[in-house]
Amino acid sequence: MKRALVSVSDKTNLVPFVQGLVELGYEIISTGGTAKTLEAEGIKTINISEITGFPEIMDGRVKTLHPNVHGALLCVRDNPSHVAQLKEHQIEYIDLVCVNLYPFKQTLKKAGVTHDEIIENIDIGGPSMLRSASKNYRYLTVVCDPKDYELVLDELKNNGDNELATREKLAAKVFRHTAAYDTIIAQYLTEKTGEKFPENFTMTYEKVQDLRYGENPHQEAAFYKSADPKYSLANAKQLHGKELSYNNIQDGNAAIEILKDFAGQPCVVGLKHMNPCGIGVGKNLEEAWDKAYEADSTSIFGGIVATNQVVDTPTAEKLSKIFLEIIIAPGFTDEAFAILSQKKNIRLMTLDTDLDVNAKLKVTNVNDGLLVQDADLKLVTVNDLTCVTERKPTAQELEQLMFAWKTVKHVKSNAIVLVKDNMTVGVGAGQMNRVGAAKIAIEQAGEKAKGSVMGSDAYFPMPDTVEEAAKAGVTAIIQPGGSIKDQLSVDECNKHGIAMVYTGIRHFKH
């Protein structure tokens, strides 16, 4: 008679699966709560203690770590020596293992959870059984995911056993499962002990969905989320529209990152290809949208819009007049949703933009490697600024300079932005030299450049950027400072009556 060892924390669809095994002639070995669940449904089980000849001890910490279990799982069945040892010690084969693990990840998320409770939910016996069974997948089936129950039962019914290819895939899934489980534990303890950059940097992500393609149609892609996503598109709820694409997710993520720096005031971010094409702040959402749209009404076509306010009817009516890929907001009024959802493909998504949560580390992949750094969360206030010119900025200029500084942080380097009246009027992104970025921003701004302020993500190595700003009518500049030729730019500002302030902080974004 074949035997199955069943010990699970997640009991989803457990009873029908085990009933199916019993109908196929399997004896069921089980433990603790799993045995109680099965026996309550009239399914007879063999307690693990009957197999080991030893009681469960230490509050169940030790129950399956025994040769009668692992010998049964690890025996190479076409190795005469292994089989002889099994017979000598009166160990019977186990042909199927159904195990999933203590809910460590779920425990971490519980309100008020203690460290001791977290540690107690580190599973030891479960991963050991899964690994033993998976190592020996040529001879037995191992299943850790309730989603695979139907596949396993169907093959057993139709073929009398599971196909080798199926057992191999299930074993691979187990090792992914235990690797992810151990990674979450390692992340918790590593963070608790304060190690930011340990000798091995391990991460685990869970698939959200397969994507139609990646950045381009010839590239395959998928979207994964971390073990505990917070301020993330993985947590956003899609209310309407077609599935997100790879580029949508990249742009959407960039847009919601910008919103965090404009908390506390109605803000709209228009974004295209990972750069803001327009950011507006107003007394209400409609005014903020008007400014974001006016900032660059050409580039916003086919772009992403994100806001930190519930979308209302007047704003929805304006949004509906242009082609947008996504609108991300804390919510939509019923009438606003009715207006926007008339467009079949537009993605309407809700996300709590008030979450005071930012990823602490930024991870970027390079060929066969990862770069890991602190996330750029440095905030600058007016009190941090140093005025280096003869003319100091006015209170109104200071307000616009701070807007420019928040914006330029999110523009690809080399980056220059022009801001006026609480909106971007020119954005120069991703240029190989700073004066080139300034010229792009000034050209885009046109007449609006006059009376605007300029933000630069890094220092001016030459006075040429200030010269261009002066010709355009820029009245004040914010930049980090730090060049050996800083004084040349300061002198150029003084020559034209431009106020300049240093932040002492650089915001490169590659």
C-alpha positions as CSV (number, residue, x, y, z in Angstrom):
1,M,0.0,0.0,0.0
2,K,1.3,3.4,-0.9
3,R,1.8,6.0,1.8
4,A,1.5,9.8,1.8
5,L,2.9,12.1,4.5
6,V,0.6,15.2,4.9
7,S,1.5,18.1,7.2
8,V,0.3,21.5,6.2
9,S,-0.3,25.0,7.7
10,D,-2.4,26.2,4.7
11,K,-5.3,23.8,4.6
12,T,-6.9,25.1,1.4
13,N,-8.5,22.2,-0.5
14,L,-6.7,19.8,1.8
15,V,-9.6,17.5,2.5
16,P,-10.7,16.8,-1.1
17,F,-7.1,16.2,-2.0
18,V,-6.5,13.7,0.7
19,Q,-9.8,12.0,0.1
20,G,-8.7,11.6,-3.5
21,L,-5.5,9.9,-2.3
22,V,-7.4,7.6,0.0
23,E,-9.6,6.6,-2.9
24,L,-6.5,5.7,-4.8
25,G,-5.3,3.4,-2.0
26,Y,-3.0,5.6,-0.1
27,E,-2.4,5.4,3.7
28,I,-2.2,8.9,5.2
29,I,0.6,9.8,7.7
30,S,-0.1,13.1,9.4
31,T,0.8,15.4,12.3
32,G,-0.8,17.6,14.9
33,G,-3.4,20.0,13.5
34,T,-3.5,18.4,10.1
35,A,-4.4,15.1,11.5
36,K,-7.2,16.6,13.6
37,T,-8.6,18.4,10.5
38,L,-8.6,15.2,8.4
39,E,-10.0,13.0,11.2
40,A,-12.8,15.5,11.8
41,E,-13.8,14.8,8.1
42,G,-13.7,11.0,8.7
43,I,-10.3,10.4,7.1
44,K,-8.2,7.9,9.0
45,T,-4.6,8.9,9.6
46,I,-1.5,7.4,11.1
47,N,0.1,9.7,13.6
48,I,3.7,10.5,12.9
49,S,4.6,9.2,16.4
50,E,3.6,5.7,15.2
51,I,6.2,6.0,12.4
52,T,9.0,7.4,14.5
53,G,8.3,5.4,17.7
54,F,8.9,8.7,19.5
55,P,6.4,11.3,20.8
56,E,6.3,14.8,19.5
57,I,8.3,16.9,22.0
58,M,9.1,20.5,22.8
59,D,5.7,21.8,21.9
60,G,5.9,20.1,18.5
61,R,9.3,21.6,17.6
62,V,10.6,18.0,17.2
63,K,8.3,15.5,15.5
64,T,9.4,14.6,12.0
65,L,13.2,14.9,12.3
66,H,13.8,11.1,12.5
67,P,15.4,8.4,10.3
68,N,12.1,6.6,9.9
69,V,10.9,9.7,8.1
70,H,13.9,10.9,6.2
71,G,15.2,7.4,5.5
72,A,11.8,6.7,3.8
73,L,12.2,9.9,1.8
74,L,15.8,9.7,0.8
75,C,16.2,6.0,0.0
76,V,17.5,5.5,-3.6
77,R,15.1,2.8,-4.5
78,D,17.2,1.2,-7.2
79,N,20.3,1.1,-4.9
80,P,20.3,-2.4,-3.3
81,S,22.3,-1.1,-0.3
82,H,19.8,1.6,0.4
83,V,16.9,-0.8,0.1
84,A,18.6,-3.4,2.4
85,Q,19.2,-0.7,5.0
86,L,15.6,0.3,4.9
87,K,14.5,-3.3,5.5
88,E,17.1,-3.8,8.2
89,H,15.7,-0.9,10.2
90,Q,12.0,-1.7,9.3
91,I,11.4,1.6,7.5
92,E,8.7,1.7,4.9
93,Y,8.6,3.9,1.9
94,I,6.8,7.2,1.8
95,D,5.6,7.8,-1.8
96,L,4.1,11.2,-1.6
97,V,4.8,14.3,0.6
98,C,2.3,17.1,0.9
99,V,3.8,19.8,3.1
100,N,3.6,23.6,3.4
101,L,5.2,25.7,6.0
102,Y,4.5,27.7,9.1
103,P,3.1,31.1,8.2
104,F,6.3,33.1,8.8
105,K,5.5,35.9,6.3
106,Q,1.9,36.3,7.6
107,T,3.2,36.4,11.2
108,L,5.5,39.3,10.4
109,K,2.5,41.3,9.3
110,K,0.5,40.8,12.4
111,A,-0.1,43.9,14.5
112,G,1.7,43.8,17.8
113,V,3.6,40.6,17.0
114,T,6.5,39.8,19.3
115,H,10.0,38.7,18.3
116,D,9.5,35.4,20.1
117,E,6.3,34.7,18.2
118,I,8.1,35.4,14.9
119,I,10.9,33.1,15.8
120,E,8.5,30.4,16.8
121,N,7.0,30.5,13.3
122,I,10.3,29.5,11.7
123,D,9.5,26.0,10.3
124,I,12.3,23.4,10.7
125,G,10.7,20.0,10.0
126,G,8.7,21.1,7.1
127,P,11.5,22.4,4.9
128,S,13.6,19.4,5.9
129,M,10.9,17.0,4.6
130,L,10.3,19.0,1.5
131,R,14.0,19.1,0.7
132,S,14.5,15.4,1.4
133,A,11.5,14.5,-0.8
134,S,12.5,16.9,-3.6
135,K,16.1,15.6,-3.7
136,N,14.6,12.1,-4.3
137,Y,12.0,13.2,-6.8
138,R,12.9,10.4,-9.1
139,Y,11.0,8.0,-6.8
140,L,8.3,10.1,-5.1
141,T,6.0,13.1,-5.5
142,V,6.3,16.2,-3.4
143,V,3.7,19.0,-3.4
144,C,3.9,22.2,-1.5
145,D,1.2,24.3,-3.3
146,P,-2.5,23.6,-3.1
147,K,-2.8,24.8,-6.7
148,D,-1.0,21.6,-7.7
149,Y,-3.4,19.2,-6.0
150,E,-5.6,18.7,-9.0
151,L,-2.7,18.0,-11.3
152,V,-1.2,15.5,-9.0
153,L,-4.5,13.6,-8.5
154,D,-5.4,13.6,-12.2
155,E,-2.1,12.0,-13.1
156,L,-2.3,9.5,-10.3
157,K,-5.8,8.5,-11.4
158,N,-4.9,8.3,-15.1
159,N,-1.4,6.8,-14.9
160,G,-1.1,5.2,-11.5
161,D,1.8,7.6,-10.7
162,N,3.0,11.0,-11.5
163,E,5.1,11.6,-14.6
164,L,8.8,12.0,-13.9
165,A,8.7,15.4,-15.6
166,T,5.9,16.5,-13.3
167,R,7.8,15.3,-10.2
168,E,10.8,17.2,-11.4
169,K,8.8,20.4,-11.8
170,L,7.2,20.0,-8.4
171,A,10.6,19.5,-6.9
172,A,11.9,22.6,-8.5
173,K,8.9,24.5,-7.2
174,V,9.7,23.2,-3.7
175,F,13.2,24.5,-3.7
176,R,12.0,27.9,-4.9
177,H,9.4,27.8,-2.1
178,T,11.9,26.9,0.6
179,A,14.5,29.4,-0.8
180,A,11.9,32.1,-0.6
181,Y,10.9,31.1,2.9
182,D,14.5,31.1,4.1
183,T,15.1,34.5,2.4
184,I,12.2,36.2,4.2
185,I,13.6,34.8,7.5
186,A,17.1,36.0,6.6
187,Q,15.8,39.4,5.6
188,Y,14.0,39.8,9.0
189,L,17.0,38.8,11.1
190,T,19.5,40.8,8.9
191,E,17.4,43.9,9.3
192,K,17.0,43.3,13.0
193,T,20.7,43.0,13.5
194,G,21.3,46.1,11.5
195,E,23.4,44.7,8.6
196,K,22.6,46.8,5.6
197,F,25.0,45.2,3.1
198,P,25.6,41.6,4.2
199,E,28.1,39.2,2.5
200,N,25.1,37.6,0.6
201,F,22.3,39.8,-0.5
202,T,19.2,37.7,-0.9
203,M,15.8,38.8,-2.1
204,T,12.5,37.0,-3.0
205,Y,9.6,38.1,-5.1
206,E,6.2,36.6,-5.9
207,K,4.8,36.7,-9.4
208,V,1.9,39.1,-9.8
209,Q,1.3,38.4,-13.5
210,D,2.9,37.5,-16.8
211,L,3.1,40.6,-19.1
212,R,2.4,40.7,-22.8
213,Y,6.0,41.7,-23.4
214,G,8.8,43.7,-22.0
215,E,10.1,47.1,-23.1
216,N,9.7,45.9,-26.7
217,P,7.5,43.2,-28.2
218,H,10.4,40.8,-28.8
219,Q,11.2,40.7,-25.0
220,E,9.3,38.4,-22.6
221,A,8.5,39.8,-19.2
222,A,6.7,39.3,-15.9
223,F,5.8,41.4,-12.9
224,Y,6.8,40.3,-9.4
225,K,6.2,41.8,-5.9
226,S,8.2,41.7,-2.8
227,A,7.2,39.7,0.3
228,D,5.6,42.7,1.9
229,P,4.9,45.5,-0.7
230,K,3.5,48.7,0.7
231,Y,3.7,51.9,-1.4
232,S,3.8,49.9,-4.6
233,L,1.9,49.4,-7.8
234,A,1.7,45.7,-6.7
235,N,-0.7,47.0,-4.0
236,A,-2.7,49.2,-6.4
237,K,-6.2,48.1,-7.3
238,Q,-7.0,48.2,-11.0
239,L,-10.7,49.2,-11.5
240,H,-10.8,49.4,-15.3
241,G,-8.9,49.0,-18.5
242,K,-6.5,46.5,-20.1
243,E,-3.6,44.8,-18.4
244,L,-0.6,46.8,-17.4
245,S,2.5,46.5,-19.6
246,Y,6.1,46.5,-18.6
247,N,6.6,50.1,-19.5
248,N,3.3,51.1,-17.8
249,I,4.6,49.6,-14.5
250,Q,8.0,51.4,-14.9
251,D,6.3,54.7,-15.5
252,G,3.6,54.3,-12.9
253,N,6.3,53.5,-10.3
254,A,8.2,56.7,-11.3
255,A,5.0,58.8,-11.0
256,I,4.0,57.6,-7.5
257,E,7.6,58.2,-6.3
258,I,7.3,61.8,-7.4
259,L,4.0,62.2,-5.5
260,K,5.6,61.4,-2.2
261,D,7.7,64.6,-2.4
262,F,4.6,66.7,-2.9
263,A,2.5,65.4,0.1
264,G,0.1,67.7,1.8
265,Q,-1.0,69.7,-1.3
266,P,-3.1,68.8,-4.3
267,C,-0.6,67.6,-6.9
268,V,-0.8,66.0,-10.4
269,V,2.2,64.3,-12.0
270,G,2.2,63.8,-15.8
271,L,4.9,61.3,-16.7
272,K,6.4,59.8,-19.9
273,H,9.3,57.4,-20.3
274,M,10.3,57.6,-16.7
275,N,10.6,61.4,-16.7
276,P,8.0,63.9,-15.5
277,C,6.7,66.0,-18.4
278,G,4.5,68.1,-16.2
279,I,3.9,68.6,-12.5
280,G,1.3,70.9,-11.1
281,V,0.3,72.0,-7.6
282,G,-2.9,73.9,-7.0
283,K,-5.6,74.8,-4.5
284,N,-7.6,71.9,-5.8
285,L,-7.2,68.9,-8.1
286,E,-8.6,70.6,-11.2
287,E,-6.1,73.5,-10.9
288,A,-3.2,71.1,-10.3
289,W,-4.2,69.1,-13.5
290,D,-4.5,72.3,-15.5
291,K,-0.9,73.2,-14.6
292,A,0.5,69.8,-15.2
293,Y,-1.2,69.7,-18.6
294,E,-0.2,73.2,-19.6
295,A,3.4,72.3,-18.6
296,D,3.7,70.1,-21.7
297,S,0.5,69.4,-23.5
298,T,2.3,67.5,-26.2
299,S,4.3,65.0,-24.2
300,I,1.4,64.0,-21.9
301,F,-0.3,62.4,-24.9
302,G,-0.2,58.6,-24.2
303,G,1.4,59.2,-20.8
304,I,0.7,58.4,-17.1
305,V,-1.1,60.6,-14.7
306,A,-0.8,60.2,-10.9
307,T,-2.4,62.3,-8.3
308,N,-2.7,62.4,-4.5
309,Q,-6.3,63.5,-4.5
310,V,-9.6,61.7,-5.3
311,V,-10.5,62.4,-9.0
312,D,-13.6,64.5,-9.1
313,T,-16.0,65.3,-12.0
314,P,-14.5,68.5,-13.3
315,T,-11.0,66.9,-13.4
316,A,-12.3,63.7,-15.0
317,E,-14.0,65.6,-17.8
318,K,-10.7,67.3,-18.7
319,L,-8.7,64.0,-18.3
320,S,-11.1,62.3,-20.7
321,K,-10.4,64.7,-23.5
322,I,-6.9,63.3,-24.1
323,F,-5.4,59.9,-24.6
324,L,-3.8,58.6,-21.4
325,E,-2.4,55.1,-20.6
326,I,-3.1,55.2,-16.8
327,I,-4.6,57.3,-14.1
328,I,-3.5,56.5,-10.5
329,A,-5.3,58.2,-7.7
330,P,-6.5,57.5,-4.1
331,G,-10.0,57.1,-5.6
332,F,-12.5,58.2,-8.1
333,T,-16.0,59.7,-7.4
334,D,-18.8,57.6,-9.0
335,E,-19.4,60.3,-11.6
336,A,-15.7,60.7,-12.4
337,F,-15.3,56.9,-12.8
338,A,-18.4,56.8,-15.1
339,I,-16.8,59.5,-17.3
340,L,-13.3,57.9,-17.5
341,S,-14.4,54.3,-17.9
342,Q,-16.2,55.1,-21.1
343,K,-12.7,54.7,-22.6
344,K,-12.2,51.0,-23.0
345,N,-8.5,50.7,-22.6
346,I,-7.5,53.3,-20.0
347,R,-6.2,51.8,-16.8
348,L,-7.9,53.4,-13.8
349,M,-6.1,52.4,-10.6
350,T,-6.4,53.3,-6.9
351,L,-3.5,53.5,-4.4
352,D,-3.2,55.0,-1.0
353,T,-0.9,57.8,-1.7
354,D,-0.8,58.9,1.9
355,L,1.2,55.9,3.0
356,D,4.3,57.2,4.8
357,V,6.4,54.3,3.5
358,N,9.4,54.4,1.2
359,A,11.7,51.5,0.2
360,K,14.9,51.9,2.2
361,L,17.2,50.4,-0.4
362,K,17.4,50.9,-4.2
363,V,18.4,47.8,-6.2
364,T,19.5,48.0,-9.8
365,N,20.5,45.0,-11.9
366,V,23.6,45.1,-14.1
367,N,24.9,42.2,-16.2
368,D,25.2,39.2,-13.8
369,G,25.1,41.6,-10.8
370,L,23.2,44.0,-8.5
371,L,24.0,47.5,-7.4
372,V,22.4,48.2,-4.0
373,Q,22.3,51.6,-2.4
374,D,20.3,53.7,0.1
375,A,17.1,55.1,-1.6
376,D,17.4,58.8,-2.3
377,L,15.1,60.0,0.4
378,K,17.0,63.1,1.5
379,L,14.8,66.0,2.0
380,V,15.9,69.6,1.8
381,T,14.2,72.5,3.6
382,V,14.5,76.2,3.2
383,N,16.6,76.3,6.3
384,D,19.2,74.0,4.6
385,L,19.8,76.4,1.7
386,T,22.8,78.7,1.5
387,C,22.5,81.8,-0.6
388,V,25.8,82.5,-2.4
389,T,24.8,85.6,-4.5
390,E,24.5,89.2,-3.8
391,R,20.8,89.1,-4.4
392,K,18.8,86.8,-2.1
393,P,15.7,85.0,-3.4
394,T,12.3,86.5,-2.6
395,A,9.8,84.4,-0.5
396,Q,7.9,83.6,-3.7
397,E,11.1,82.6,-5.5
398,L,12.1,80.4,-2.5
399,E,8.7,78.6,-2.8
400,Q,9.3,77.9,-6.5
401,L,12.9,76.9,-5.9
402,M,11.8,74.2,-3.5
403,F,9.3,73.0,-6.1
404,A,12.1,72.8,-8.6
405,W,14.3,70.9,-6.2
406,K,11.7,68.3,-5.5
407,T,11.1,67.9,-9.3
408,V,14.7,67.8,-10.5
409,K,15.4,64.9,-8.1
410,H,13.1,62.7,-10.3
411,V,14.4,63.7,-13.7
412,K,17.1,61.6,-15.4
413,S,20.6,63.1,-15.2
414,N,21.9,65.5,-16.4
415,A,18.7,67.3,-15.4
416,I,17.5,70.9,-15.5
417,V,14.0,72.0,-14.7
418,L,12.3,75.4,-14.9
419,V,9.4,76.2,-12.6
420,K,6.9,79.0,-12.4
421,D,3.6,79.5,-10.6
422,N,3.7,76.0,-9.0
423,M,4.2,74.1,-12.2
424,T,7.0,72.9,-14.4
425,V,7.4,74.9,-17.5
426,G,10.5,73.2,-18.9
427,V,12.2,69.9,-18.3
428,G,15.6,68.9,-19.8
429,A,16.4,65.3,-19.0
430,G,19.1,62.7,-19.6
431,Q,21.6,64.9,-21.4
432,M,25.4,64.3,-21.7
433,N,26.1,67.8,-20.7
434,R,24.3,70.2,-18.3
435,V,24.1,73.2,-20.7
436,G,22.4,70.9,-23.2
437,A,19.8,70.0,-20.6
438,A,19.3,73.7,-19.8
439,K,18.8,74.6,-23.5
440,I,16.1,71.9,-23.9
441,A,14.3,73.1,-20.8
442,I,14.4,76.7,-21.9
443,E,13.3,75.9,-25.4
444,Q,10.3,73.9,-24.1
445,A,9.4,76.8,-21.7
446,G,9.5,79.4,-24.4
447,E,8.1,82.7,-23.1
448,K,7.3,81.1,-19.8
449,A,11.0,80.9,-19.0
450,K,10.9,84.6,-18.3
451,G,10.4,85.0,-14.5
452,S,10.9,81.3,-13.8
453,V,13.4,79.6,-11.5
454,M,15.8,76.9,-12.4
455,G,16.7,73.7,-10.6
456,S,19.8,71.5,-11.4
457,D,20.4,68.0,-10.0
458,A,24.2,68.6,-9.8
459,Y,26.6,71.5,-9.8
460,F,27.5,73.7,-12.7
461,P,31.1,72.9,-14.0
462,M,31.0,76.0,-16.1
463,P,29.1,79.3,-16.1
464,D,27.5,78.5,-19.5
465,T,24.3,77.2,-17.9
466,V,23.9,80.4,-16.0
467,E,24.5,82.4,-19.2
468,E,21.6,80.5,-20.9
469,A,19.4,81.0,-17.8
470,A,20.1,84.8,-17.9
471,K,19.3,85.1,-21.6
472,A,16.0,83.3,-21.0
473,G,14.9,85.5,-18.1
474,V,15.4,83.0,-15.2
475,T,15.4,84.9,-11.9
476,A,16.7,82.4,-9.4
477,I,18.6,79.1,-9.4
478,I,18.9,76.1,-7.0
479,Q,21.8,73.7,-7.3
480,P,24.0,71.6,-5.0
481,G,27.2,73.6,-5.4
482,G,30.6,71.9,-5.0
483,S,32.4,72.6,-8.3
484,I,36.0,73.9,-8.2
485,K,34.6,76.6,-10.6
486,D,31.6,77.5,-8.5
487,Q,32.7,81.1,-8.2
488,L,32.4,81.6,-12.0
489,S,28.7,80.7,-11.9
490,V,28.2,82.9,-8.8
491,D,29.9,85.8,-10.6
492,E,27.7,85.3,-13.7
493,C,24.6,85.3,-11.5
494,N,25.7,88.5,-9.8
495,K,26.3,90.1,-13.2
496,H,22.6,89.5,-14.2
497,G,21.0,89.9,-10.8
498,I,20.1,86.2,-10.5
499,A,19.7,84.8,-7.0
500,M,21.4,81.4,-6.5
501,V,21.2,79.0,-3.5
502,Y,23.1,75.8,-2.8
503,T,21.6,72.7,-1.2
504,G,24.8,70.8,-0.5
505,I,23.0,67.7,-1.8
506,R,23.3,66.1,-5.2
507,H,20.4,64.2,-6.9
508,F,21.9,62.2,-9.8
509,K,19.4,59.7,-11.3
510,H,20.9,57.4,-13.8
